[in-house]
Amino acid sequence: MIHALAIIDPAAELADDVEVGPFSVIGPGVVVGQGCRIGPHVVIQGPTTIGKENRFFQFASIGADPQDKKYAGEKTRLEIGDRNVFREHVTVNRGTEQDDGHTSIGDDNWIMVGVHIAHDCQIGNQTIFSNNASLAGHVAVGDYAILGGFTLVHQFCSIGAHCFTAMGSVIPKDVPPYVLVSGHMARPYGLNSEGLRRRGYSAEIRQALQRAYKIIYRSNLTTGQAQERLQQMATDVPEVGLLAAFLARSSRGIVR
């Protein structure tokens, strides 16, 4: 059902069962998949492609121009997967040509009130963004990461899979997978053990990841030396390989 007071551009493409509330505006170049529900006062600008069964609450702004002074009207895009929830006042911007031109959000993400996802961010699957968490441009967030309320992430940082950031964390560098961080500036405080337990990681794997954490943070090794040790461990515990690969591609250095 599309409310009579919604404004849908003729160049937008909506699946037959999409719901759109009053006073929402959907611009040209927007494609909305089946089962999506768009509440009142939502603005979606294109080029934006939205998958199936997403829900947008009131006053969300999706697919607006990037907040980048270098942006000069280039045709960049936003891609959103399936079954995501965007709560009130969430803002998600399209990409820029300074990167590969698109912002991407995967599947089954829970994005709470006031979250900002800037241009060129790449979000995985099954993440949780608590109220007012904000990503600067070009940030990558791995699967199952949880960002506490008012977390701030500097541009070009990577947040590894299964991470947890405490409320009010300010993150200026990369956060390796599985790690819990807190503070201004953020520091590591061990593994996200409870999150791993809830996701079915066995006690043996959690113990191995704890040993890997100690190699990174408590062994006085350089990042390169730690990476080599982790690669050796990954032969027996593949989950450790995620840490080794992350260290290998980190460009900003990791939180310490």
ROLUM-897575 format. One line per 5 residues: number of its first residue (from 1); their letters; for each residue z, y, x of C-alpha. Coordinates in steps of 0.2 Angstrom, whole numbers, plus 2048, in hexadecimal, padded with zeros to 3 digits. Each point is the difference from the previous one (the first is absolute). Example, Ala and Ser with C-alpha at 12.3 -4.5 7.8 and 13.67 -1.06 7.14 Angstrom:
1	AS	827 7EA 83E  7FD 811 806
END
This chain:
1	MIHAL	800 800 800  7FB 811 807  80A 80E 7F8  7F5 80E 7F7  808 80D 80C
6	AIIDP	7FC 7F7 810  7F1 807 80A  7F5 7F3 807  7F1 805 80A  7F0 7F8 7FB
11	AAELA	7FD 7FA 812  811 7F6 800  7FF 7EE 7FD  80F 7F8 7F6  801 7EE 7FA
16	DDVEV	800 7FD 7EE  813 7FD 7FE  806 80E 80B  80E 80B 7F8  800 813 803
21	GPFSV	80E 80B 7F9  7FE 812 7FA  7FC 80F 80C  7FB 7F4 80E  7F0 804 80A
26	IGPGV	7F5 7F4 808  7F2 807 80B  7EF 7FB 805  7FE 7F1 80C  810 7F8 7FA
31	VVGQG	7FF 7ED 7FC  80E 7F8 7F6  802 7ED 7FE  806 7F6 7F2  811 801 7F9
36	CRIGP	805 810 808  80C 80C 7F7  7FF 812 804  80E 80B 7F8  800 812 7FA
41	HVVIQ	7FC 80E 80C  7F9 7F5 80E  7F2 807 80B  7F4 7F4 809  7F2 807 80A
46	GPTTI	7F2 7F7 809  7F9 7F8 809  80E 7F4 7FB  7FF 7ED 7FC  80E 7F9 7F7
51	GKENR	802 7ED 7FD  808 7F6 7F2  811 802 7F7  806 810 809  80C 80C 7F7
56	FFQFA	801 812 803  80E 80A 7F9  800 812 7FA  7FC 80E 80C  7F9 7F5 80E
61	SIGAD	7F2 808 80A  7F4 7F3 807  7F1 802 80B  802 813 803  7F8 808 810
66	PQDKK	809 7FC 810  80D 80D 806  7F7 803 810  7F9 811 805  7F1 7F7 809
71	YAGEK	7FB 7F9 7EF  7F0 809 7FB  7FB 7F7 7F0  7F9 7F0 808  7FE 7F1 7F4
76	TRLEI	80F 7F6 804  809 7F3 7F5  80F 7F7 7FA  801 7ED 7FD  80E 7F9 7F5
81	GDRNV	802 7ED 7FD  809 7F7 7F2  810 800 7F7  808 810 808  80C 80B 7F8
86	FREHV	7FF 813 803  80F 809 7F9  803 812 7FB  7F9 80E 80C  7F9 7F4 80D
91	TVNRG	7F2 808 80A  7F2 7F6 809  7F2 808 80A  7EF 7FB 805  7FB 7FD 812
96	TEQDD	7F8 80B 80D  7F1 7FE 80B  80B 802 80F  806 7EE 7FC  7F5 7F3 7F7
101	GHTSI	7FF 80B 7F0  80B 7F6 7F4  812 7FE 7FB  804 7EE 7FB  80E 7F9 7F5
106	GDDNW	801 7ED 7FE  807 7F5 7F2  811 7FF 7F7  808 810 808  80E 809 7F7
111	IMVGV	7FF 812 804  80E 80A 7F8  803 812 7FB  7FA 80E 80B  7F8 7F5 80E
116	HIAHD	7F2 808 80A  7F3 7F6 808  7F5 80B 80B  7EE 7FF 805  7FA 7F0 80A
121	CQIGN	810 7F6 7FD  7FE 7ED 7FF  80C 7F8 7F5  802 7ED 7FF  806 7F5 7F2
126	QTIFS	811 7FE 7F7  808 80F 808  80D 80B 7F8  801 813 802  810 807 7FA
131	NNASL	801 812 7F8  7F9 80E 80B  7FB 7F5 80F  7F1 809 808  7F3 7FB 80C
136	AGHVA	7F6 80C 80B  7EE 7FD 803  7F9 7F0 809  810 7F5 7FD  7FF 7ED 7FE
141	VGDYA	80D 7F7 7F6  800 7ED 801  803 7F3 7F2  812 7FF 7F8  806 80F 809
146	ILGGF	80D 80A 7F7  802 813 802  811 807 7FB  801 810 7F6  7FB 810 80A
151	TLVHQ	7F9 7F6 80E  7F4 80B 80A  7F3 7F9 80B  7F6 809 80E  7ED 800 800
156	FCSIG	7F8 7F1 809  80F 7F5 7FF  800 7EE 7FB  80E 7F8 7F6  7FF 7ED 803
161	AHCFT	801 7F3 7F2  811 7FB 7F9  808 810 807  80E 809 7F7  803 813 803
166	AMGSV	811 807 7FA  802 80F 7F5  7FB 810 809  7F8 7F8 80F  7F5 80B 80A
171	IPKDV	7F3 7F5 80A  7F7 808 80E  7FA 7EF 808  7FA 7EF 7FB  80C 7F4 7F8
176	PPYVL	7FD 7EE 805  7FF 7F2 7F2  811 7F9 7F9  80A 80F 807  80D 80A 7F7
181	VSGHM	801 813 805  80A 80E 7FB  804 812 805  7F9 811 805  7F7 7FC 80C
186	ARPYG	7FF 7ED 7FA  808 7F3 80B  7FF 7ED 7FF  80F 7F7 7F8  7FB 7EE 801
191	LNSEG	7F5 7F5 7F5  7FD 802 7EE  809 7F0 7FE  804 801 7ED  7EE 804 7FC
196	LRRRG	7FA 7F1 80A  80C 7F5 7F8  7FB 805 7EF  7EE 7FD 804  804 7EE 805
201	YSAEI	800 801 813  80B 7F1 806  80F 802 80A  7F7 7F9 80F  7F2 80D 7FF
206	RQALQ	80D 80E 7FE  809 7FB 80F  7F0 7FF 80A  7FB 812 7FA  812 805 805
211	RAYKI	7FC 7FA 812  7F0 809 800  809 810 7FA  80C 7FE 80F  7F1 7FE 80C
216	IYRSN	7F9 811 7FA  810 80A 7FF  80D 7F8 80B  7F8 7F8 80F  7FB 810 80A
221	LTTGQ	7EE 7FA 800  7F1 80C 7FE  7F6 7FF 7F0  7F2 7F7 809  80D 7F3 808
226	AQERL	808 7FD 7EF  7EF 7FE 7F8  7FC 7F2 80C  810 7F7 7FD  7FD 801 7ED
231	QQMAT	7EF 7F9 802  808 7F1 808  80C 7FE 7F2  7F2 801 7F3  7FA 7EF 806
236	DVPEV	80F 7F8 7F8  804 80D 7F3  7F0 808 7F9  80A 80E 7F7  804 807 811
241	GLLAA	7EE 803 803  800 80E 7F3  80C 809 80B  7F6 7FD 810  7F0 806 7F8
246	FLARS	808 810 7F9  806 804 812  7EF 7FD 807  7F8 80D 7F5  80E 80D 7FF
251	SRGIV	7F9 811 806  80F 80B 7FC  80E 7F5 808  80E 7F8 7F5  810 807 7FA
256	R	80E 7FD 80C
END
